[in-house]
Amino acid sequence: MPQLHPMKLINIVANMTLEERLVDIAEAHATSGYTILEARGAGSAGLQTGALEGGSNILFMLVVTESKLTEVMVDIEKLMKRGHHLACFVSDTQVLRREKFAD
């Protein structure tokens, strides 16, 4: 089996109006990149169908090293403390090419 390298996967579900701020956070911490997908579903904020302009959610995903996790999460928490509604999940993951995500 190929060698796998431990990393952290951050998944953030947020209103699409936060996309630029999330990108700014990723870039400010020199992450290797990010992925953004449209997201629909239901939760504590109710049903999110994406039918209303500006009412769509996104799934913002980025993979970071353990050493970058805390600094990225501090900035995500600042958004939440400013009253922005988002859900953030952090999980352990593994990657094949560590150099793609290295500090």
Secondary structure as UniProt FT lines:
FT   STRAND          5..15
FT   HELIX           16..18
FT   HELIX           19..28
FT   TURN            29..30
FT   STRAND          35..39
FT   STRAND          41..43
FT   TURN            44..45
FT   STRAND          46..48
FT   TURN            53..54
FT   STRAND          57..64
FT   HELIX           66..81
FT   TURN            82..83
FT   STRAND          86..95
FT   HELIX           98..100
//
